[in-house]
Amino acid sequence: MEVSNEDLRTRGDRVFVGTYARYPAAMVKGKGCLLWDADGREYLDFLSGIAVCSLGHCYPAITEAICRQAGELVHVSNLYYTGPQTELAELLVDNSFAEKVFLANSGAEANEAAIKLARISSGDGRYEVISLEGSFHGRTLATVAATGQAKFHKGFEPLPEGFVHAPFGDLQALEKLINARTCAILCEPLQGEGGVRPLDPDYLQGMRDLCDRHGLLLIFDEIQTGIGRTGSLFAYQQTGVVPDIMTLAKALANGLPIGAMLTTEKIAASFVPGTHASTFGGNPVVAAAAVTTLKTLLQDGFLAGVRSRGKYLQTALQRLADRFPDLLVGVRGRGMIWGLVLTEKGNSLGGEIVKKMFERGFLFNYAGNVALRFVPPLIVSESEIDRFIKELASLLEEY
Ligand SMILES: *Cc1c(COP(=O)(O)O)cnc(C)c1O
């Protein structure tokens, strides 16, 4: 049957729960930084499935790894070992602070594992987790409760107990929230959904000191910032602050569903057979894609290239900010995650700017109602960046 955008939209709107306000395009093919819809229109993708397809769409080595593994073994229970899963955990341990890995299927699940581990490993029933206002940690009940944005809570109360939120950037206010129930501080080294807001390294170090002083665990949610997005394999590596637990997901398998929780041997010891599990977590096909993703990112020069092209994107965005001061406040981000922070006038246009760029064949989104967010594949070229910026400039010119 012939499919078109309109056909798939009409059929989809009839049968899907309405959780997404989708653009009127049905994507059928991807290659590198390009996508094509069912009507044959081409898009330059600076969204990457929300910071997921970091090696671009259908990266040949990933496609090959998936196909090869799918011909060998697709799934067995975690009651048995498999090669790809073991190799993945080894790569994560060899390239981070961590000594132990738990594999899941999504970011929210990785955070659930982290929260459960923080509670059980407190050893004395402490359960409260402090996270930050403006944060995003997922859509399950516990991770929604951890998320510091009221709009994600509305209608779902009562939320699970044991989550409190500290104002962004205020160490004293954070310390005031610590009490006899507190077991952990949870934060993103750079808030992604919250509007591309990096946390100052001194602030992160302050959190580390508070955790050490009060016997709390420091959990970094690197679901969006990890796997090369900020220019190092993990964002914490640029801050000099080492967490006790780190969660990963999004880009880890370049598009296949995965989540991971990493920690030290000592903390991990609180999880024993029966305390936590996942049927699919570490699935061999997904793990094979993740192994290939990590090996690619770890190749000599790959992350240096990301940093250099990220700087190129930052500079181009800064020029836009200088040129359109009534719409744009400035640029913030790291590596290859950048936000154009909008002025009040710009904010009233944020959604419209994204929609008009979509109509012109350019994809990105509007994060936290404060910033246009650009998370292209890490392999994006300077000429693709030029094309994107030129089109955005010509649109901003119209306001
Ligand atoms: C996307 C995201 C999540 C949730 O991940 P899912 O895979 O959608 O459950 C959690 N934390 C951060 C920082 C994220 O960016």
Ligand as a Chemical Component Dictionary entry (heavy atoms), coordinates in Angstrom:
data_LIG
# 
_chem_comp.id                   LIG 
_chem_comp.type                 NON-POLYMER 
_chem_comp.pdbx_formal_charge   0 
_chem_comp.three_letter_code    LIG 
# 
loop_
_chem_comp_atom.comp_id 
_chem_comp_atom.atom_id 
_chem_comp_atom.alt_atom_id 
_chem_comp_atom.type_symbol 
_chem_comp_atom.charge 
_chem_comp_atom.model_Cartn_x 
_chem_comp_atom.model_Cartn_y 
_chem_comp_atom.model_Cartn_z 
_chem_comp_atom.pdbx_ordinal 
LIG C1 C1 C 0 15.330 11.808 28.271 1  
LIG C2 C2 C 0 15.764 11.928 29.694 2  
LIG C3 C3 C 0 15.266 11.056 30.674 3  
LIG C4 C4 C 0 14.200 10.028 30.404 4  
LIG O1 O1 O 0 14.613 9.047  29.501 5  
LIG P1 P1 P 0 13.519 8.043  28.869 6  
LIG O2 O2 O 0 14.360 7.109  28.041 7  
LIG O3 O3 O 0 12.589 8.880  28.039 8  
LIG O4 O4 O 0 12.836 7.381  29.984 9  
LIG C5 C5 C 0 15.752 11.186 31.969 10 
LIG N1 N1 N 0 16.673 12.112 32.275 11 
LIG C6 C6 C 0 17.172 12.962 31.345 12 
LIG C7 C7 C 0 18.212 13.949 31.740 13 
LIG C8 C8 C 0 16.719 12.908 30.031 14 
LIG O5 O5 O 0 17.196 13.769 29.126 15 
# 
loop_
_chem_comp_bond.comp_id 
_chem_comp_bond.atom_id_1 
_chem_comp_bond.atom_id_2 
_chem_comp_bond.value_order 
_chem_comp_bond.pdbx_ordinal 
LIG C1 C2 SING 1  
LIG C2 C3 SING 2  
LIG C2 C8 DOUB 3  
LIG C3 C4 SING 4  
LIG C3 C5 DOUB 5  
LIG C4 O1 SING 6  
LIG O1 P1 SING 7  
LIG P1 O2 DOUB 8  
LIG P1 O3 SING 9  
LIG P1 O4 SING 10 
LIG C5 N1 SING 11 
LIG N1 C6 DOUB 12 
LIG C6 C7 SING 13 
LIG C6 C8 SING 14 
LIG C8 O5 SING 15 
# 
